[in-house]
Amino acid sequence: MRIVFRTSNVIVTVEYSVQPSLPGVIPSSTETQDRARQLAQALVERFNA
């Protein structure tokens, strides 16, 4: 999954991949998207600090 966003004159690309902790268990795409968005939001907050 790739998220690209711009904040404070900076363009950020986040590439998020999931490696399941248990073989054969793949997290749902909704869960993966939520985690990627949370990571992107955390980065925005650090840039804006």
Number of C-alpha atoms within 10 A of each C-alpha: 11 11 14 10 12 10 12 8 6 10 9 14 12 15 11 15 10 11 9 10 9 7 7 7 9 12 12 9 10 9 10 16 15 12 14 20 16 12 15 20 13 12 15 17 11 9 11 9 6
